[in-house]
Amino acid sequence: MNEKTGGEIVAEYLIAEGVPYVCGIPGHGDMALFDALKDRTDQLALLKPRHEQSAAHIADAYYRASGAPLATVTSIGPGSINTIVGLATSYVDSIPVVAITGGPQTYMYGRGVLQEVERQADSDFSSLMRPVVKRSFIAHQPDMVASVMSRAFNHAMTGRPGPVHIELPMDVQAQLTDSVVPDPSKHRPKGRISPDSANIDEAAKLLLTARRPVILAGGGCVHAEAATELKQLAEYLGAPVVVTMTAKGIFPEDHPLSAEHTGANGTRCGNTLTKTADVLLAVGTRFAEQTCSSYVPGESFDIPKTKLIHFDIDPTEIGKNYPTEIGAVCDAKTGLSDLLASVSDLGQGKVDRADYKSEISTLRNAWRSELKERWNPGVLSMSRLLHMIRDIAPRETVAIASAGHPQIQAFQEFLSFEPRTMLSPGGFSTMGYTLPAAIGAKLAQPDRPVVGLAGDGDLMQTVQELHLAAELGIDIVIACLNNSGWLSIRDFQRGMFGEDRSVAVEFTDHLGNPNPVDFAAVARAMGCEAEQVNSIEDVNPAMGRALSSGGPYLVDFRLGREPADTEGINAGYWDLPKPAYLP
């Protein structure tokens, strides 16, 4: 009988799924599992992030850049709790990650073994995970491991995708079982969810009779690989396309029908078109607060005056935030494909909207001019730097940005042209994402340039992963947008309370003087190439060296710190309640 340990079953199942990397840190709670992984490193490479949060971010970005999932493996207790920030990031944006954690020996449950969480219930760690994963599994005996692995991947990858959690007690990892590793293809549903044909024909008629149709594409379009269908439908209808943060790049932003973005952090072009649409087709989006300018009528949308057609794979999202004229449960790709077929059958050929297309162009050009008109002569502002990096980076570059001004302004200003080339934790807006995500993206897309657009506050959260980047010798560029503080919050505080009321947001020395971190020195200390840039003239040469270096390279850009040089443009509305004592 060919018996294997529970740890070996896990390792061989991951290989059967085609998972190329496992991200994690060994500890006493996952020793048997890591030993099983060690014997299979020719098929399953081990990545050693320096913090478990980064393990989840690497796996998250790998999926965003490739459409394939990775697994994380962490120990019992605090090591696994550290993944929760990353898993919450994935959960909110519907990104599949398989998080495997160690657990107390089953025969020691409730005794308070080292790092057991047990005061409310024996071995209660999974309760911490449940709010941020689609499903949490516990394999209480080795015979359960194979089934749990198969079910976990099914949950992660089907329907509305998302992260899952598997707890493997220490004894289960070590004990033998005669279970057979299942063939994933025999336990995975195939095909896509198609919409009701009557709904599709109704939607087609509504769009064909619309005067100002607009298409809103969300992250579900990226999951479904629906870029081609989206473009074909938009061109047939002559309808502008706006995208959410997690869908940026699904529609090329140099296309004549690109209206870029709507919402609190959108563009004036996008907001103008979405709030004046007579019919809105929304596909694969949950109408999150930021996309909708906090649901204030007339800011980004004017629904129900605008008639809404909503396609989504999750029925709970349809009608949740806005009433729908037509709501269809479907995969984004099949929904768009069926709709294109219906409008082609019912229509008279491509709709000629020359005046509408001219309006889109005028609005888009005015927006881009407005961005550049704000640049102060001689000042390296965040906006100016983002435009310069976009100009020098190849078109196919994968860019990453998270939390604060870099995320907002990259969304508004850093153009993307292909799916999976702008990665950002849209719904959770997580700090610390950019650097580990750049590593994950490069592993997923080794032939594309990868540039992380990291604010200094963001970078300090996971700066230790420069050490992992050096170990891997991975060809990423980290553009540190260094303005010595959490200045997005400073600028929000100034806007709400007044210019002299910002608090706890600037990085200073003990005398209160700005004290920016020398990230170039930190990067070199961790084995990366690095340099500091203080002037506009030095940006292009530095980025040229970074992009051609062949290894991890950090450029510490020292940016202007005045609000005019740090802030983006608030094109929409965001509800930030003021204290009652303010006028």
PLY file of the C-alpha trace (Angstrom):
ply
format ascii 1.0
element vertex 583
property float x
property float y
property float z
element edge 582
property int vertex1
property int vertex2
end_header
0.00 0.00 0.00
1.41 3.39 -1.04
0.69 5.48 2.03
1.50 9.17 2.29
1.39 11.70 5.08
-1.20 14.45 5.12
1.60 16.88 4.24
2.56 14.81 1.22
-1.06 14.71 0.05
-1.16 18.51 0.17
2.10 18.84 -1.78
1.05 16.36 -4.46
-2.39 17.93 -4.82
-0.83 21.36 -5.37
1.35 19.82 -8.07
-1.71 18.20 -9.66
-3.41 21.62 -9.72
-0.40 23.06 -11.55
0.47 25.47 -8.75
4.07 26.57 -9.44
4.88 28.39 -6.19
4.07 28.13 -2.52
4.57 31.30 -0.48
5.16 31.03 3.23
7.29 30.89 6.33
7.99 27.64 8.17
7.34 27.31 11.88
6.74 24.59 14.39
3.10 24.37 13.29
3.83 23.42 9.66
7.08 21.47 9.92
5.74 18.20 8.50
4.13 20.02 5.59
7.28 21.98 4.73
9.32 18.76 4.83
6.95 17.27 2.26
7.29 20.39 0.12
11.09 20.21 0.34
11.09 16.82 -1.43
9.16 18.28 -4.37
10.87 21.60 -5.03
11.64 20.49 -8.60
7.89 20.78 -9.25
6.79 23.25 -6.59
9.09 26.17 -5.79
9.13 27.62 -2.28
9.10 31.39 -1.84
10.22 32.77 1.51
8.63 36.18 2.08
9.95 37.96 5.14
6.44 38.55 6.50
3.30 36.45 6.11
1.19 39.40 4.95
3.47 39.53 1.93
2.87 35.84 1.21
-0.81 36.58 0.66
-0.06 39.69 -1.44
2.37 37.76 -3.67
-0.26 35.09 -4.29
-2.95 37.73 -4.85
-0.90 39.61 -7.45
0.17 36.40 -9.16
-3.48 35.66 -9.83
-4.32 39.22 -10.89
-1.46 39.13 -13.40
-2.02 35.60 -14.74
-5.43 34.22 -13.81
-3.85 31.26 -11.99
-3.90 30.73 -8.20
-1.07 30.22 -5.74
-1.06 28.77 -2.23
0.35 30.16 0.98
1.62 27.97 3.82
2.07 29.43 7.29
2.41 28.13 10.83
0.05 28.18 13.77
-1.04 31.37 15.59
0.56 34.75 14.88
2.31 33.65 11.70
-1.01 32.76 10.15
-2.85 35.74 11.62
-0.39 37.90 9.69
-1.96 36.67 6.44
-5.37 38.11 7.30
-4.66 41.59 5.89
-3.67 40.01 2.60
-6.60 37.60 2.53
-9.05 40.42 3.29
-7.54 42.32 0.36
-8.19 39.31 -1.87
-11.66 38.68 -0.49
-12.96 42.18 -1.12
-11.65 42.10 -4.72
-12.70 38.46 -5.36
-9.19 37.09 -5.88
-8.61 33.34 -5.32
-5.80 32.45 -2.91
-5.51 29.12 -1.08
-4.22 29.81 2.44
-3.00 26.71 4.30
-2.24 27.10 7.99
-0.96 24.81 10.70
-3.02 23.99 13.78
-2.77 22.33 17.18
-2.59 18.57 17.40
-6.15 17.24 17.36
-5.51 15.29 20.56
-4.40 18.50 22.32
-7.38 20.69 21.40
-8.39 23.06 24.16
-5.36 22.55 26.38
-3.76 25.85 25.40
-0.83 24.49 23.40
1.66 27.05 22.18
-0.11 29.62 19.95
-3.54 27.94 20.15
-6.54 30.30 20.20
-8.94 28.46 22.52
-10.77 30.57 25.12
-14.04 30.82 23.20
-13.77 27.43 21.51
-11.09 24.75 21.13
-8.63 25.48 18.34
-10.69 28.47 17.20
-8.33 30.02 14.65
-10.70 29.41 11.74
-13.16 31.85 13.35
-10.62 34.61 12.71
-10.43 33.65 9.06
-14.12 33.27 8.26
-14.98 36.94 7.57
-12.20 37.23 4.97
-12.46 33.95 3.05
-15.16 32.24 1.00
-14.89 29.11 3.13
-12.69 27.83 5.95
-11.94 24.08 6.09
-10.35 21.96 8.83
-8.95 18.52 7.99
-9.41 16.76 11.33
-7.79 13.53 10.12
-5.41 12.61 7.30
-8.11 10.79 5.32
-9.88 14.16 4.91
-6.94 16.04 3.40
-7.40 15.06 -0.26
-11.10 15.90 -0.25
-10.55 19.18 1.59
-7.89 20.28 -0.92
-10.15 19.53 -3.88
-13.17 21.27 -2.36
-11.09 24.29 -1.35
-9.80 24.88 -4.88
-13.33 24.49 -6.24
-14.59 27.16 -3.84
-11.71 29.49 -4.69
-11.97 29.23 -8.46
-15.68 28.89 -9.25
-18.65 31.23 -9.10
-17.54 34.53 -7.64
-13.89 33.66 -6.91
-12.11 34.41 -3.66
-9.63 33.18 -1.07
-10.17 30.03 0.98
-8.57 28.75 4.19
-7.45 25.24 5.08
-6.30 24.37 8.60
-4.07 21.31 8.89
-3.43 20.20 12.48
0.18 19.23 13.15
-0.61 15.56 13.64
-2.70 15.42 10.46
0.29 16.75 8.49
2.49 13.99 9.91
0.21 10.92 9.93
-0.14 8.41 7.09
-3.17 7.87 4.89
-3.85 5.63 1.92
-5.94 8.36 0.25
-5.41 8.90 -3.45
-4.64 12.39 -4.70
-7.65 13.28 -6.89
-7.37 14.53 -10.45
-8.55 18.16 -10.20
-10.06 18.05 -13.69
-12.43 15.29 -12.58
-13.73 17.32 -9.64
-14.08 20.78 -11.19
-17.20 22.08 -12.92
-16.65 23.07 -16.53
-18.26 25.73 -18.67
-19.58 29.20 -17.95
-22.85 30.54 -16.59
-24.99 31.87 -19.45
-27.70 34.52 -19.04
-31.38 33.99 -19.77
-31.96 34.61 -23.47
-35.09 36.69 -22.84
-33.10 39.03 -20.58
-30.43 39.36 -23.24
-32.92 40.31 -25.96
-34.54 42.89 -23.67
-31.14 44.37 -22.89
-30.23 44.46 -26.59
-33.43 46.36 -27.48
-32.85 48.86 -24.69
-29.26 49.51 -25.76
-30.14 49.83 -29.44
-32.76 52.49 -28.69
-30.54 54.40 -26.25
-29.26 57.86 -27.13
-26.37 57.92 -24.63
-25.47 54.35 -23.64
-22.45 53.79 -21.39
-20.75 50.51 -20.46
-19.30 50.08 -16.96
-16.81 47.18 -16.80
-15.78 45.75 -13.44
-13.30 43.22 -12.15
-15.59 40.36 -13.21
-14.69 41.16 -16.81
-11.03 40.53 -16.00
-11.77 37.23 -14.22
-13.83 36.09 -17.21
-11.21 37.12 -19.80
-13.87 39.23 -21.51
-11.74 42.00 -23.05
-12.45 41.01 -26.65
-16.22 40.77 -26.15
-16.27 44.08 -24.29
-14.42 45.87 -27.06
-16.57 44.37 -29.82
-19.81 45.31 -28.09
-18.65 48.85 -27.34
-17.61 49.35 -30.96
-20.90 47.95 -32.28
-22.96 50.22 -30.04
-20.63 53.22 -30.26
-20.82 53.33 -26.48
-18.12 54.79 -24.20
-16.55 52.43 -21.68
-15.63 53.28 -18.10
-13.90 50.79 -15.84
-13.57 50.25 -12.10
-10.18 50.24 -10.37
-9.93 46.44 -10.44
-10.77 46.38 -14.15
-8.29 49.05 -15.27
-6.71 47.90 -18.54
-9.60 45.65 -19.61
-10.38 48.34 -22.21
-7.41 50.17 -23.81
-7.27 53.71 -22.50
-6.13 55.09 -25.84
-9.23 53.74 -27.61
-11.61 56.43 -28.97
-14.42 55.03 -26.81
-12.42 55.00 -23.59
-14.02 57.33 -21.04
-11.58 56.11 -18.39
-13.22 56.09 -14.95
-16.16 57.18 -12.87
-16.66 57.63 -9.14
-15.05 59.47 -6.26
-11.58 58.86 -7.68
-12.66 58.81 -11.29
-12.14 61.31 -14.07
-14.27 64.29 -15.07
-14.71 62.64 -18.44
-16.03 59.40 -16.92
-18.29 61.06 -14.35
-19.82 63.39 -16.92
-20.74 60.52 -19.22
-22.05 58.11 -16.57
-24.30 60.66 -14.90
-25.78 61.77 -18.24
-26.28 58.28 -19.67
-29.80 57.20 -20.50
-28.84 53.49 -20.38
-26.00 52.01 -18.37
-24.75 48.46 -18.96
-22.80 47.34 -15.88
-20.89 44.06 -16.15
-19.04 42.28 -13.35
-19.17 45.12 -10.83
-20.68 45.46 -7.37
-21.24 49.25 -7.47
-18.89 49.89 -4.57
-19.08 53.20 -2.73
-15.97 54.67 -4.40
-17.29 53.82 -7.87
-20.60 55.51 -7.07
-19.44 58.74 -5.36
-21.02 57.50 -2.11
-24.34 56.99 -3.93
-25.14 60.70 -4.13
-27.60 61.08 -7.04
-26.14 62.98 -9.96
-22.50 62.81 -8.86
-21.50 59.71 -10.81
-24.82 58.04 -11.63
-28.41 59.20 -11.91
-30.16 55.86 -11.50
-33.12 55.15 -11.91
-33.44 58.04 -14.33
-30.63 56.25 -16.10
-31.91 52.77 -16.89
-29.58 50.10 -15.49
-28.76 46.75 -17.08
-26.67 44.75 -14.62
-24.84 41.50 -15.42
-23.03 39.74 -12.57
-22.09 36.22 -11.57
-23.18 36.91 -7.99
-26.98 37.33 -7.78
-26.71 39.12 -4.43
-25.03 42.09 -6.12
-27.82 42.68 -8.62
-30.23 45.26 -7.27
-28.25 45.65 -4.04
-27.23 49.29 -4.48
-29.32 50.41 -7.46
-32.66 49.31 -8.95
-32.24 47.48 -12.24
-34.23 47.62 -15.43
-32.75 44.24 -16.38
-30.66 42.04 -14.10
-28.96 38.89 -15.40
-26.89 36.33 -13.50
-24.06 35.26 -15.80
-20.37 35.09 -16.42
-19.15 38.37 -17.93
-17.75 36.74 -21.06
-20.89 34.80 -21.95
-23.10 37.74 -21.02
-21.25 40.11 -23.31
-20.95 37.52 -26.08
-24.67 36.72 -26.03
-25.54 40.41 -25.89
-23.30 41.14 -28.88
-25.03 38.38 -30.84
-28.44 39.76 -29.92
-27.71 43.38 -30.85
-26.20 42.14 -34.12
-29.37 40.18 -34.90
-31.75 42.97 -33.89
-29.75 45.94 -35.13
-28.98 47.40 -38.53
-25.22 47.20 -38.26
-22.84 49.23 -36.13
-24.49 52.25 -34.56
-23.16 55.55 -35.88
-22.63 57.92 -32.96
-20.15 60.37 -34.48
-21.29 63.27 -32.30
-21.12 61.13 -29.16
-17.63 59.93 -30.04
-16.56 63.54 -30.61
-17.94 64.48 -27.19
-15.98 61.65 -25.56
-12.78 62.85 -27.23
-13.38 66.47 -26.17
-14.05 65.48 -22.55
-11.07 63.16 -22.39
-8.67 65.70 -23.87
-9.92 68.41 -21.53
-9.35 66.12 -18.54
-5.82 65.23 -19.55
-5.02 68.89 -20.17
-6.41 69.79 -16.74
-4.05 67.28 -15.11
-0.95 68.77 -16.72
-1.98 72.38 -16.17
-1.59 71.81 -12.42
2.14 71.06 -12.65
4.33 73.69 -11.01
7.43 74.57 -13.05
10.53 72.80 -11.83
8.68 70.72 -9.20
8.70 66.94 -9.32
5.08 66.35 -8.34
3.45 62.96 -8.02
1.28 63.64 -11.06
4.22 64.69 -13.20
6.31 61.70 -12.14
3.51 59.25 -12.96
3.21 60.72 -16.45
6.97 60.54 -16.98
7.14 56.91 -15.87
4.21 56.06 -18.16
6.01 57.69 -21.09
9.24 55.75 -20.58
7.83 52.38 -19.50
6.92 50.00 -22.35
3.27 49.76 -23.26
2.96 46.21 -21.89
4.35 47.13 -18.46
2.55 45.72 -15.43
2.16 48.52 -12.88
1.14 48.22 -9.22
-0.08 50.90 -6.83
-1.77 50.79 -3.45
-3.32 53.02 -0.81
-3.25 56.79 -0.84
-2.30 59.30 -3.50
-0.27 56.78 -5.58
-3.30 54.50 -5.92
-5.77 57.30 -6.67
-3.53 59.18 -9.08
-2.29 56.07 -10.87
-5.94 55.14 -11.40
-6.67 58.59 -12.82
-3.45 59.32 -14.68
-1.32 56.23 -15.44
-2.86 54.87 -18.65
-3.28 51.10 -19.08
-3.82 49.33 -22.36
-4.18 45.61 -21.65
-5.95 43.45 -19.07
-3.95 42.51 -15.97
-1.45 45.35 -16.41
-2.61 47.58 -13.53
-2.85 45.81 -10.19
-4.29 47.56 -7.17
-6.15 46.49 -4.02
-9.25 48.41 -5.01
-11.85 47.48 -2.43
-9.59 47.20 0.63
-7.01 49.83 -0.43
-4.30 48.02 1.51
-1.00 49.59 2.48
2.04 47.37 2.02
0.71 45.75 -1.15
2.93 47.24 -3.84
6.33 45.61 -3.23
5.21 42.01 -2.63
2.65 42.36 -5.40
5.41 43.40 -7.79
7.22 40.16 -6.95
4.06 38.13 -7.55
3.33 39.92 -10.81
6.83 39.34 -12.16
6.68 35.63 -11.32
3.38 35.50 -13.20
4.56 37.58 -16.17
8.33 37.09 -16.42
8.55 38.58 -19.92
6.86 41.88 -19.04
8.41 44.87 -17.26
6.97 45.29 -13.76
6.97 48.66 -12.00
5.71 49.19 -8.46
4.47 52.73 -7.80
4.94 52.75 -4.02
4.32 55.62 -1.68
6.85 55.80 1.14
4.18 55.00 3.74
3.07 52.00 1.70
6.64 50.81 1.14
7.57 50.90 4.82
4.81 48.39 5.61
6.55 45.58 3.70
9.97 47.00 2.85
11.61 43.79 4.09
10.55 42.08 0.86
13.39 43.88 -0.91
15.45 41.12 0.70
13.29 38.47 -0.99
13.53 40.32 -4.32
17.32 40.29 -4.03
17.31 36.59 -3.15
15.22 35.80 -6.22
17.22 38.19 -8.41
13.86 39.23 -9.79
13.67 41.96 -12.43
11.31 44.48 -10.85
11.46 48.25 -10.53
10.19 49.91 -7.38
9.51 53.60 -7.96
9.28 55.01 -4.44
7.08 58.11 -4.51
8.68 59.62 -1.43
7.06 62.66 0.15
7.87 61.77 3.76
4.51 60.94 5.23
0.98 59.70 4.81
0.23 62.82 2.82
-3.01 61.62 1.30
-4.43 61.68 4.84
-2.75 65.01 5.51
-4.47 66.45 2.47
-7.85 65.02 3.53
-7.34 66.53 7.00
-6.46 69.93 5.54
-9.55 69.85 3.36
-11.84 68.98 6.25
-10.34 70.83 9.23
-8.23 73.61 7.73
-4.63 74.09 6.67
-3.18 74.04 10.19
-5.10 71.01 11.48
-3.27 68.02 10.03
-2.07 65.61 12.70
0.10 62.46 12.96
0.72 62.21 9.23
4.23 63.57 8.57
7.49 61.67 9.06
9.76 63.99 11.07
12.80 64.01 13.30
12.57 64.88 16.99
12.63 68.61 16.13
9.67 68.29 13.79
11.65 68.62 10.56
10.76 66.36 7.59
12.75 63.15 7.87
12.34 61.09 4.71
13.66 57.54 4.78
16.69 56.92 2.58
15.12 54.03 0.72
18.04 53.79 -1.69
20.30 53.01 1.25
17.78 50.51 2.63
17.50 48.78 -0.74
21.27 48.53 -1.15
21.57 47.14 2.37
19.16 44.37 1.35
21.05 43.52 -1.84
19.17 45.56 -4.47
20.47 48.22 -6.81
19.15 51.67 -6.01
19.52 55.39 -6.48
17.91 58.64 -5.36
16.38 61.22 -7.72
15.70 64.83 -6.71
15.03 66.60 -10.02
12.85 66.31 -13.08
15.90 66.09 -15.33
17.12 62.93 -13.62
13.86 60.95 -13.86
14.22 59.48 -17.34
17.89 58.47 -17.01
17.17 56.80 -13.66
14.13 54.93 -14.97
16.14 53.86 -18.01
18.81 52.36 -15.78
16.21 50.71 -13.59
14.28 49.14 -16.48
17.44 47.76 -18.07
19.14 46.59 -14.87
18.00 42.97 -15.02
17.47 42.74 -11.27
15.57 44.40 -8.45
16.10 48.15 -8.68
14.65 50.86 -6.45
14.50 54.53 -7.37
13.81 56.84 -4.44
12.03 59.82 -6.01
11.97 62.83 -3.68
8.71 64.59 -4.49
7.32 68.02 -3.80
5.38 68.06 -0.54
3.03 71.01 -1.01
-0.62 69.98 -1.44
-0.62 71.35 -4.99
2.12 68.85 -5.80
0.72 65.88 -3.89
-3.03 65.95 -4.39
-4.99 64.54 -7.27
-8.23 65.99 -8.58
-11.45 65.08 -6.79
-13.62 64.47 -9.83
-16.40 62.81 -7.84
-17.66 62.84 -4.27
-16.58 60.87 -1.20
-18.62 60.91 2.00
-16.23 61.68 4.88
-18.37 62.76 7.86
-17.21 65.89 9.67
-17.20 66.19 13.46
-20.37 67.81 14.75
-18.44 70.77 16.16
-17.32 71.93 12.71
-19.44 74.44 10.79
0 1
1 2
2 3
3 4
4 5
5 6
6 7
7 8
8 9
9 10
10 11
11 12
12 13
13 14
14 15
15 16
16 17
17 18
18 19
19 20
20 21
21 22
22 23
23 24
24 25
25 26
26 27
27 28
28 29
29 30
30 31
31 32
32 33
33 34
34 35
35 36
36 37
37 38
38 39
39 40
40 41
41 42
42 43
43 44
44 45
45 46
46 47
47 48
48 49
49 50
50 51
51 52
52 53
53 54
54 55
55 56
56 57
57 58
58 59
59 60
60 61
61 62
62 63
63 64
64 65
65 66
66 67
67 68
68 69
69 70
70 71
71 72
72 73
73 74
74 75
75 76
76 77
77 78
78 79
79 80
80 81
81 82
82 83
83 84
84 85
85 86
86 87
87 88
88 89
89 90
90 91
91 92
92 93
93 94
94 95
95 96
96 97
97 98
98 99
99 100
100 101
101 102
102 103
103 104
104 105
105 106
106 107
107 108
108 109
109 110
110 111
111 112
112 113
113 114
114 115
115 116
116 117
117 118
118 119
119 120
120 121
121 122
122 123
123 124
124 125
125 126
126 127
127 128
128 129
129 130
130 131
131 132
132 133
133 134
134 135
135 136
136 137
137 138
138 139
139 140
140 141
141 142
142 143
143 144
144 145
145 146
146 147
147 148
148 149
149 150
150 151
151 152
152 153
153 154
154 155
155 156
156 157
157 158
158 159
159 160
160 161
161 162
162 163
163 164
164 165
165 166
166 167
167 168
168 169
169 170
170 171
171 172
172 173
173 174
174 175
175 176
176 177
177 178
178 179
179 180
180 181
181 182
182 183
183 184
184 185
185 186
186 187
187 188
188 189
189 190
190 191
191 192
192 193
193 194
194 195
195 196
196 197
197 198
198 199
199 200
200 201
201 202
202 203
203 204
204 205
205 206
206 207
207 208
208 209
209 210
210 211
211 212
212 213
213 214
214 215
215 216
216 217
217 218
218 219
219 220
220 221
221 222
222 223
223 224
224 225
225 226
226 227
227 228
228 229
229 230
230 231
231 232
232 233
233 234
234 235
235 236
236 237
237 238
238 239
239 240
240 241
241 242
242 243
243 244
244 245
245 246
246 247
247 248
248 249
249 250
250 251
251 252
252 253
253 254
254 255
255 256
256 257
257 258
258 259
259 260
260 261
261 262
262 263
263 264
264 265
265 266
266 267
267 268
268 269
269 270
270 271
271 272
272 273
273 274
274 275
275 276
276 277
277 278
278 279
279 280
280 281
281 282
282 283
283 284
284 285
285 286
286 287
287 288
288 289
289 290
290 291
291 292
292 293
293 294
294 295
295 296
296 297
297 298
298 299
299 300
300 301
301 302
302 303
303 304
304 305
305 306
306 307
307 308
308 309
309 310
310 311
311 312
312 313
313 314
314 315
315 316
316 317
317 318
318 319
319 320
320 321
321 322
322 323
323 324
324 325
325 326
326 327
327 328
328 329
329 330
330 331
331 332
332 333
333 334
334 335
335 336
336 337
337 338
338 339
339 340
340 341
341 342
342 343
343 344
344 345
345 346
346 347
347 348
348 349
349 350
350 351
351 352
352 353
353 354
354 355
355 356
356 357
357 358
358 359
359 360
360 361
361 362
362 363
363 364
364 365
365 366
366 367
367 368
368 369
369 370
370 371
371 372
372 373
373 374
374 375
375 376
376 377
377 378
378 379
379 380
380 381
381 382
382 383
383 384
384 385
385 386
386 387
387 388
388 389
389 390
390 391
391 392
392 393
393 394
394 395
395 396
396 397
397 398
398 399
399 400
400 401
401 402
402 403
403 404
404 405
405 406
406 407
407 408
408 409
409 410
410 411
411 412
412 413
413 414
414 415
415 416
416 417
417 418
418 419
419 420
420 421
421 422
422 423
423 424
424 425
425 426
426 427
427 428
428 429
429 430
430 431
431 432
432 433
433 434
434 435
435 436
436 437
437 438
438 439
439 440
440 441
441 442
442 443
443 444
444 445
445 446
446 447
447 448
448 449
449 450
450 451
451 452
452 453
453 454
454 455
455 456
456 457
457 458
458 459
459 460
460 461
461 462
462 463
463 464
464 465
465 466
466 467
467 468
468 469
469 470
470 471
471 472
472 473
473 474
474 475
475 476
476 477
477 478
478 479
479 480
480 481
481 482
482 483
483 484
484 485
485 486
486 487
487 488
488 489
489 490
490 491
491 492
492 493
493 494
494 495
495 496
496 497
497 498
498 499
499 500
500 501
501 502
502 503
503 504
504 505
505 506
506 507
507 508
508 509
509 510
510 511
511 512
512 513
513 514
514 515
515 516
516 517
517 518
518 519
519 520
520 521
521 522
522 523
523 524
524 525
525 526
526 527
527 528
528 529
529 530
530 531
531 532
532 533
533 534
534 535
535 536
536 537
537 538
538 539
539 540
540 541
541 542
542 543
543 544
544 545
545 546
546 547
547 548
548 549
549 550
550 551
551 552
552 553
553 554
554 555
555 556
556 557
557 558
558 559
559 560
560 561
561 562
562 563
563 564
564 565
565 566
566 567
567 568
568 569
569 570
570 571
571 572
572 573
573 574
574 575
575 576
576 577
577 578
578 579
579 580
580 581
581 582
